[in-house]
Amino acid sequence: MKHKVVSQQAWIKARKQLLKKEKAFTKLRDRFTAQIRSLPWVKVEKEYTFQGLNGQESLRDLFGPHNQMIVYHFMLGPDWEQGCKSCSFWADNFQAIPIHLAHRDISFVVISHAPFERIEAFRKRMGWPFKWVSSYRSDFNFDFNVSFPEELIESGKAIYNFAPTKEIDTEMPGISAFYKDKRHVYRTYSTYSRGLDMFNGAYNFLDIAPKGRDEDKNHPTAWLRHHDRY
């Protein structure tokens, strides 16, 4: 790997120049996240049921004692033998955060379309402690545009990342945020595709490493494995 090598003094000068852009980027991100929080909300009209370690729960139940909730839409279909390796890469970043979120009035839940028994077997295999429930017998995944019938994909009418596309699988990833008051549950935000990047701590570290993500542009996640398969 060849790269320009300079003196300490020249490196500090170059780093200070980049620091100006870094600070501007940080302030821009602060403004962007403020705009996320200022989005209008939409009331969740449909009743959804989920299966988990606590048995059957409603969307409202998943909040627990909190008024806010973050959901990671994990790619694990009803007939899949194991979870998506990319979603698993993201999930490896989730292990210790739920307790911190809980102290800011936020519950954290992972939801997949597979039956709960399949989810639980994979969760135990991977050693993850976070709450993970099944939407298998509800429309939740379809309504939040992360699960798709094959015929809908083939027709080009499947909506992912807020646009129709054929370039998707029957299961896709996403993140959604919710708020509940005494009467209703509201969807406040959802993001998909590259919008998920900022939630992966490992990628943020890779981005400052000398070789960056070092991925094949045509197959960026081909290098990934489940953490028990490297």
C-alpha positions in Angstrom: 0.0 0.0 0.0 1.7 3.2 -1.2 0.9 6.6 0.3 2.4 10.0 0.7 4.7 10.2 3.8 5.5 13.7 5.2 7.0 15.2 8.3 5.1 15.6 11.6 4.8 19.3 11.0 3.4 18.8 7.5 1.0 16.1 8.8 -0.3 18.5 11.6 -0.9 21.2 9.0 -2.8 18.8 6.7 -4.8 17.4 9.7 -5.8 20.9 10.8 -7.1 21.7 7.4 -9.2 18.5 7.4 -10.4 19.4 10.9 -12.2 22.4 9.6 -14.2 20.2 7.3 -14.7 17.7 10.1 -16.2 20.3 12.4 -18.4 21.6 9.6 -19.6 18.0 9.0 -20.4 17.5 12.7 -22.5 20.7 12.8 -24.2 19.7 9.5 -25.1 16.3 11.1 -26.4 18.0 14.2 -28.7 20.1 11.9 -29.7 17.0 10.0 -30.6 14.9 13.1 -32.7 17.9 14.4 -34.6 17.8 11.1 -35.2 14.0 11.7 -36.7 14.8 15.1 -38.9 17.6 13.6 -40.5 15.3 11.0 -44.3 15.1 11.3 -45.6 11.8 12.9 -48.1 9.3 11.5 -50.5 7.4 13.7 -50.2 3.7 13.5 -53.8 2.7 12.9 -53.4 -1.1 12.6 -53.1 -3.5 15.5 -50.0 -5.7 15.2 -49.1 -8.8 17.2 -45.7 -10.2 17.8 -44.3 -13.4 19.4 -41.4 -13.4 21.7 -40.1 -14.7 25.0 -43.0 -12.9 26.7 -45.5 -14.7 24.5 -47.8 -12.6 22.3 -47.3 -8.8 22.5 -48.8 -5.8 20.7 -46.7 -3.0 19.2 -47.6 -0.9 22.3 -46.5 -3.7 24.6 -43.0 -3.7 23.0 -42.4 -0.2 24.4 -42.4 -1.6 27.9 -42.3 1.3 30.4 -40.9 3.7 27.8 -42.5 6.3 25.6 -40.0 5.9 22.7 -38.9 2.8 20.8 -36.3 2.0 18.2 -36.9 -1.1 16.0 -34.3 -2.7 13.8 -35.9 -4.6 11.0 -33.7 -7.7 10.7 -33.6 -9.8 7.5 -34.7 -13.3 8.6 -37.4 -14.8 6.4 -39.9 -17.5 7.4 -38.0 -20.3 5.5 -34.4 -19.0 6.1 -32.0 -21.3 8.0 -30.1 -18.3 9.5 -30.2 -14.6 9.7 -28.7 -12.3 7.1 -24.9 -11.9 7.6 -25.1 -8.1 7.0 -27.9 -7.6 9.5 -25.8 -9.8 11.9 -22.9 -7.4 11.3 -25.2 -4.6 12.5 -26.6 -6.6 15.3 -23.1 -7.2 16.7 -23.1 -3.5 17.4 -26.3 -3.6 19.4 -25.4 -5.8 22.3 -24.8 -3.3 25.1 -26.8 -0.3 24.0 -30.4 -1.2 25.1 -29.7 -0.4 28.8 -28.3 3.0 27.8 -31.3 3.8 25.6 -33.6 2.7 28.4 -32.1 5.5 30.6 -33.2 8.0 27.9 -36.8 6.6 27.8 -36.2 4.4 24.7 -36.9 0.7 24.3 -34.9 -1.2 21.7 -36.4 -4.2 19.8 -35.3 -6.3 16.8 -38.2 -7.6 14.7 -38.0 -10.3 11.9 -40.6 -12.0 9.7 -39.5 -15.5 10.6 -41.4 -17.6 13.3 -40.1 -17.0 16.8 -38.6 -20.4 17.2 -36.3 -19.8 14.3 -35.4 -16.4 15.6 -34.7 -17.6 19.1 -32.4 -20.4 17.8 -30.3 -18.0 15.8 -30.2 -15.4 18.6 -28.9 -18.1 21.0 -26.3 -19.3 18.4 -25.0 -15.7 18.0 -25.1 -15.0 21.8 -27.1 -11.8 21.5 -28.9 -10.5 24.6 -31.3 -8.0 23.0 -35.0 -8.4 22.7 -36.0 -10.0 19.3 -39.6 -10.8 18.4 -41.4 -12.3 15.4 -43.9 -10.5 13.2 -44.7 -13.8 11.4 -48.5 -13.7 11.8 -49.0 -10.0 11.2 -48.7 -7.5 8.4 -46.0 -5.4 10.2 -43.1 -6.3 7.9 -45.1 -5.7 4.8 -46.6 -2.5 6.0 -43.2 -1.1 6.9 -41.7 -2.2 3.5 -39.1 -4.7 4.7 -40.8 -7.9 3.5 -42.1 -8.5 0.0 -43.9 -11.2 -1.9 -41.9 -12.3 -4.9 -44.6 -11.4 -7.4 -44.7 -7.8 -6.1 -40.9 -7.5 -6.6 -41.2 -9.0 -10.1 -43.9 -6.5 -11.0 -41.7 -3.6 -10.0 -44.3 -2.3 -7.6 -42.4 -3.2 -4.4 -41.6 -0.1 -2.4 -38.2 0.0 -0.6 -36.5 3.1 0.7 -39.6 5.1 -0.4 -39.3 4.2 -4.1 -40.5 1.3 -6.3 -37.7 -1.1 -7.2 -36.9 -4.6 -8.4 -33.4 -4.6 -6.9 -34.3 -6.1 -3.6 -34.8 -9.5 -1.8 -37.9 -10.7 -0.2 -36.5 -9.5 3.1 -34.7 -6.1 3.5 -33.3 -4.2 6.4 -34.4 -1.0 8.0 -34.7 1.0 11.2 -37.9 2.7 12.5 -38.6 5.0 15.5 -41.9 5.2 17.3 -43.5 7.3 20.1 -46.5 6.4 22.3 -48.8 8.6 24.3 -51.7 7.5 26.5 -53.9 6.7 23.5 -51.9 6.1 20.3 -48.6 4.9 18.8 -46.9 7.0 16.2 -44.3 6.3 13.6 -41.8 9.1 13.7 -38.9 8.0 11.4 -37.7 5.1 9.2 -34.5 4.7 7.3 -33.3 2.0 4.9 -30.4 1.1 2.6 -27.4 3.3 3.1 -29.3 5.2 5.7 -28.3 2.4 8.1 -24.6 3.1 7.7 -24.4 5.6 10.6 -25.7 2.9 13.0 -22.8 0.5 12.4 -20.0 1.3 14.8 -17.6 -1.1 13.0 -18.1 0.7 9.7 -17.3 4.0 11.4 -14.0 2.6 12.6 -13.2 1.1 9.2 -13.9 4.5 7.5 -10.9 6.0 9.4 -8.6 3.1 8.9 -5.9 3.6 6.2 -7.5 1.1 3.8 -11.1 2.2 4.6 -13.8 -0.5 4.1 -11.6 -2.2 1.5 -14.7 -3.7 -0.1 -15.4 -4.9 -3.6 -17.6 -2.1 -5.1 -19.7 -4.6 -7.0 -20.1 -7.0 -4.0 -19.4 -4.8 -0.9 -20.4 -7.3 1.8 -18.9 -10.4 0.2 -16.2 -10.4 2.8 -18.7 -10.6 5.7 -19.3 -13.7 7.8 -21.4 -14.4 10.9 -19.0 -13.8 13.8 -18.9 -17.5 14.6 -17.9 -18.3 11.0 -14.7 -16.3 10.5 
